[in-house]
């Protein structure tokens, strides 16, 4: 797909930017790993930048988490505090996946029902 002149130009410019920023990025990476000093990264330097946790501790933690998950019924927590008909939660908010048009439509139905005391009458046989 992406064969238009605009996309070709954008790809070209991104490549130019990568070339321009590559030396700075390399220096930054070397500084983070402290390779520019000795040729070897020391744990004290890295600990200033990031949190260092031993691998065996992480493995034990993930194993414990797996045991807890297997112990449950395997059901997801659902948003049970949401009204099924109006889709509103306890704060009067619609779900995140709902678009504005759907929300407006539901609100219109809700307001009309409140005004008249009942919703739209269904069409049916007159007798």
N, C-alpha and C positions, 0 to 999 in steps of 0.2 A: 504494500500500500504506500506509504510515505515516500512518494516520488515527486512531490510538487517542488517547485523552485524554492518556496519558503522553507520547507522542511530540509532541503539540501543545504540551504544557507545556514539554517540553525545548527545542523550537524557540523558544518564546517567551522562555525564560530565556537561551538562547544569544544571541538578538537583544539582550536587555537588557544582557548582559555586553559585547557588541560596542559598544553605545552608550556604556557606561561607560568602556571602555578605549580608545576611539578617540582622544580628545585626547592621552593619554599616548603612544600609539603614534605619532601624528603628530609629537609633539615628538622622540621617539626617532629617527624617520626623518630629520627635518630635521637633527638633531644629527649623525647618521651621514654625511649628505651635506653638512654644514656650510652649509646653506641659510639658517639663521637668522642667520648673521654677515653675509655679503656679498650673498647671492643667487646665488652661483656656487660650485660645488664645486671645491676645490683638490685636486690629486693627492696632495699631502703628507699632508693630513688623511685621505684615503681609504686611503693606504698603511699608516697605523697600524692601520686596521680590517681591511683585506683585502689580499691580494697582488695587485698590478697587473702584468699581463703584456701587452705589445703584441700587437695582433691578428695582425700578419703572422707573428710568431714561432709563435703557436698554429696558424695555417694551415699553415706549413711542417712543423710537428710532425705534424699530422694527415695531411698528404700522405705523409710518410715512413712513418707507421704503415700507411696503406692499401697502400703498395707492399710492405711486409713481409708483410701478410696475403695479398695476391695471390700472393706467392712460395711460400707453403706449399701443402700438398696440400689444404687446406680441411677437414681432419679435426679433430674436437674431441678434447681430451685426456680420455680416459675413465679412470675409477678402476680401473686394471688390477690393482691390488694387493689386490683384493677376491676372496674365494673365491666362485665361481659358485654352488656348492651351498648353503653355509651363509650366504652374504651378509655374512660377517664380514671386516673389513679386518685389516691386520697388527697393530692394537692391540686386536683383539677387539671392535670397535664395529660396530653395525648401521648401515645408511645412515640419513640424516636423515629420509627420506620414510617410513620404515617405522614403523608404529604399535606400541605396546607389546604388543598382542595377537598380532600376527604374529611379533614377536621372541620372545615367550614360547613360541609354538607351535614355532618352529624350534629353540629351545633344548631343548625337551622331546624333540624327535626326536633331537637330537644327543646328549643325556645318555642316553636310552634305548639308543641304538646303542652308546654307550661301555660301558654296564653289561652288556648281553647279548652284545656282540661283533658283533651284527648288528641290523638294523632290524626293523620289523614284517614278519612273513611275509605274503606276498601269498596271498590266497585263490585256490585253484585246484582242479583235479581231483585227487582223492586218489591215483589210481594213477599 
